[in-house]
Structure formats: C-alpha cells, structure tokens
Amino acid sequence: MRKSLVCPKCEGRKIWHVEAARTPAMTAGYKSPSDIGVAVRGSTWRGFRAVGGYETFTCARCGFTEWYAHGLGDLRDDPEQGVHLIDNEPDAGLR
C-alpha cells in the first residue's frame, strides 16, 4: 500500500499516512504523546529509550493498516530483552 497507494484488501484509494505512530503516556500526572519504538534499550537505572519507530498507512474505507519500521540503525540483537536478529541470508554463515 505504501508504494501503490491502493488498499490490497478493498482497493480503496483514500489512504491515511501517519509518519510517526504514537500512543498516549502518563507523565507527571498528565498525558503526553509518546512515539512507539520498535524496541527499548536501557535499564531501570539508566532509563529506557525507544529505538526506531513506526509509520502507518491505513485505508480510509476499510481500515486495513500496514506498519513499517524505520530508524533501525541503533537496533541491536539483545536476546535477554527479547530482541532477536534472524539472519536468513544465504551467505550468513560465511561472514
């Protein structure tokens, strides 16, 4: 849908593009928007920060939504935090 700007489910052509998906977060007793990160890095002592983010494309007719991740340069394989890089490239074992 991102390239064609046509919904693959209903062929709708009115598409909402949200550049940075956000969610409300409680901060000091009031709500403020917070970017949805692909993963979180940090610790209880150093604080946490979002890594990467999402943009969405949503069909105005049927609501079908595609999510795309961006800003993944700082993302690291971290199995203890549930972040896994699955490298399925044919030459992955040769590096």
C-alpha positions, 0 to 999 in steps of 0.5 A: 500500500505504501508504494501503490497507494491502493488498499490490497484488501478493498482497493480503496484509494483514500489512504491515511499516512501517519509518519510517526505512530504514537500512543498516549503516556502518563507523565507527571500526572498528565498525558503526553504523546509518546512515539512507539519504538520498535524496541527499548534499550536501557535499564531501570537505572539508566532509563529506557529509550525507544529505538526506531519507530513506526509509520502507518498507512491505513485505508480510509474505507476499510481500515486495513493498516500496514506498519513499517519500521524505520530508524533501525540503525541503533537496533541491536540483537539483545536476546535477554530483552527479547530482541532477536536478529534472524539472519536468513541470508544465504551467505550468513554463515560465511561472514 
